[in-house]
Amino acid sequence: MVVNKVLPKTPKLLNEAKGMVTADYQNFLEKDWLTNIRKNHTIEVKEDVLNSVK
């Protein structure tokens, strides 16, 4: 491999970073959604049903 020149660091273009941005936003939305669910609802685990699934 021959390197002709080294380019300086530059910000990525949207089309280069779109997948990472989308994944980060989905993670943010999921975390916010779960926080709201836990804040507004009581979580109850029915042990007999859980044990029957195993």
Protein Blocks (a to p, Z undefined) as FASTA:
>chain_A
ZZfbdcddddddfklmmmmmmmmmmmmmmmmmmmmmmmmpccdddfklmmmmZZ
